Amino acid sequence: EEEARKLQKKIAKNKFGFDDFLKQIQQIKKMGNMKDLIGMIPGAGKMMKDVDIDDDAFKSIEAIIHSMTPK
């Protein structure tokens, strides 16, 4: 909850950065595979039942963020 409050403040102050985005991606990955997570959203499970979602969908985004310099 504390982390969510900090994140909410950053978003409100327009200070949400790539490091914050990376942390969010990592938290999503810890929750399980993407198809199961989308299935938990009301109505989305039926729409996405025939869609194949790669569990490594975020790998390229993570690689891009990790390759960036602070500047």
WOFEN-V727914 format. One record per pair of residues at least 6 apart in sequence whose ideal C-beta (glycine too) atoms are under 7 Angstrom apart, sorted by the first residue. I is the first residue (numbers start at 1). J is the second residue. Records with the same first field share a line. If there is no record, write none. Layout:
I=J + J
//
This chain:
7=20
10=16 + 20
18=65 + 68
22=62 + 65
25=58 + 61 + 62
29=58
31=37
33=55
34=53 + 55 + 57
35=48 + 53
38=44 + 48
39=45 + 48
//
